[in-house]
Every structure is written in structure tokens, then in C-alpha cells.
Amino acid sequence: MSKISIDLIWKLDEGILAPGKYSNKHVIKFTSEKSIIADSAPDWQGDSKNINPEQTLAASLSSCHMMTFLALAAKMGWPVLSYTDNAIATLGKNLEGKMSVTSIELNPKIKFSDNEVSKISLFLCIMNYLIFTLTSEERELAIKQYLCALS
């Protein structure tokens, strides 16, 4: 097992720490060379020039989805040339009436080098079903069964 960490740095530069009187602007350091300026979403008075947690959550899910797809595509020998995605996080109220990310929509676009598209399109439909509807144990079993059926 490996541990992945970030450093988050926030300071009260101006104002007072009272509701609506302070900035959520902060720095997230991934490595000593890589960092981003983050803030709350514009809906929560954040600066739209900065990255917000909802964007990073959507980016993380999109990135993990792509890496899972590419690992399976490599195992199956699919001729993938490129993969792009426009992930959309939706802010809304949850069942308790509190603001939260209520959904994240992934919209992958994959370019292949030949006509394997029909088999791969079916696989993508099944992948989305597996990822978003099954428990982890059910998902693992279904993926193994599907991969065995294709090979």
C-alpha cells in the first residue's frame, strides 16, 4: 500500500473569521514543484479564476475512469489513439437539504485506429453500469466474467 498526500495552506489575510467575512482562497501543493490556487465555487463567492473542490473531484473521477479504461483497453489489445472527457460536477442540495455535489457526469470521447468500435461501445456501456450501480464485490466479479467472455 502506498500513501498519497497533498499539503493545503490557508491563511486569514484580510477580514475576520466570521460568516461571509473571510476568503476560502488557499494553496494545494501536490509536490514541491506543483501547486494550485484553490477557492470555493463561484456559487459560494469563490473566484472563478481559481480551481474549486468540485472541479478537482470531477477531475479525479474522470482521471480514474480514463486510467481504468486504458488499462482494460491495453489488456484487450484495443487500438485506442486518444481519450478526452468533459466531466461535469453538479452542485445542489442533498436529501438533508445541504449543499453538496449531487452528481458527476462523465462524457468520454475515445478515438480508435480501426473498426473495433461496436465491441468497445458495448464494453463502455457495461463499464458505466458496473462502476455506478454495483457493489465493489459484484463489480469485480462482473468485470472478470466479461473479460473472460471477450477473450
N, C-alpha and C positions, 0 to 999 in steps of 0.2 A: 504494500500500500504506500502511495506517495501522498504527501500533503502539499496542497497548492494554497498560497496565501497572497493577499494584497495588503497594502498599507493605505489607510484612509486618514486624511488630515483635514480637520475643520477648525477654524478659529473665529471667535467673535471679534470681527474687525471694527464694525460700526454698529451703532444701535445698542439695544439691550435685549437680553434673552427673555422676551415676553411674546405672547401670541401676536403674529403679524409684524413684529418689530425687528426681526433678525433675518440674515441670509442663510440659505441652506447650501450655498456655494462651497465646494470642498474639492480636494485633490484625491484621486485614487491612483496609487503607484502600483504598477504591476511588476516592474523591475526597476533597478536604479536608472535605467535609460528610458523607460516607457511609463508615462503617466498621462492622465486625462483630467480636465477640469469638469466636475460634475455639479449638478444642481437639481432642484426639484423640477418636475414637469411644468411647462408654461401654465397649465391649468391651476397650478399651486404657486403661482408667482415666481417660478423659476425663469432663468434667462434661456431663451430658445437657442442661443449660441453655444450653450453647454450641453453635455451629454446628461441624460437623466436616467434614473434607475430602471424605468420601464423600457427604455431603449436598450440598456445593457442586458436586461432579462430577455427581451426578444432576440437580441444578437446572440446570446448564449444558447438559447434553444435552437435558433436557426443554424448556428455553427455545429452544434452537436448532431443535429439531424443530418446535415451535409456530410460530416465525418462518418456517421453510421452508414449512410447511403454509399459513400465512396468505398468504405471497407467491404461492404457486401458486393458492390459492383466489381471491385477488383477480384474478389473471391470467385465471382461468377464469370469473370472474363468479359464483362460488357464493355463496349468501345465508347466510354464517356470522354467527351472532349472538353466540356465546360459545365459548370453548375452555378447558377445565380439564384438569389432568393430575395424577395421583398417581404420581410416579416413585419407584421403589424400587431402591436400591443394595444388593447383597448382598455382604457380606464373607465370604471363605472362603480356602481355600488354593489356590494356583495349581498348575500341573503340577510345579513345583520344590519344592512344599511350603511356600511362603512366603505369608504373609497378603497378600491383595490384594482389590480389587473384582473379583469373579468374574462379575458380571452387573449390568446396569441394565435394569429393566423399565419401559417407558413405558405408561401407561394413559390415553390422551387420550379425553376426552368432548367432543364437538362438537355444538353446537345450531345448527340451520339454521332459516330462516324459511319454507321451503316443502318440497315433496316431492322434492328433488334427492338424497335420501338414498341410493338404490341405486347411482347412478353414483358418488357420492362415497365410499361404503363400499368399492366395488371399488378406487377410487383409493387409499384408505388402506391396503388390503391390499398393493397393488402398491408403495406408498411404503415400507412397512415391509420388504418383500422387498428393494427397491433399496438402502435405507440399510444394512441389516445383512448382506447377502450378496454384493454385487457390489464390484468394484474401482471406484475413482473414475472411470476412463475408461468402464467398462461402464455405471456408474450414469448418467453424463451422457448417453450415447447413448440409453439406455433411457428416460430422462425425456423427452428431446427427441422420441423416436418416439411415446411415449404421449401427450404433449401435442398433437402433430400429429394423432394419431388421434382425439382428443376434439374438436378444433376444426373 
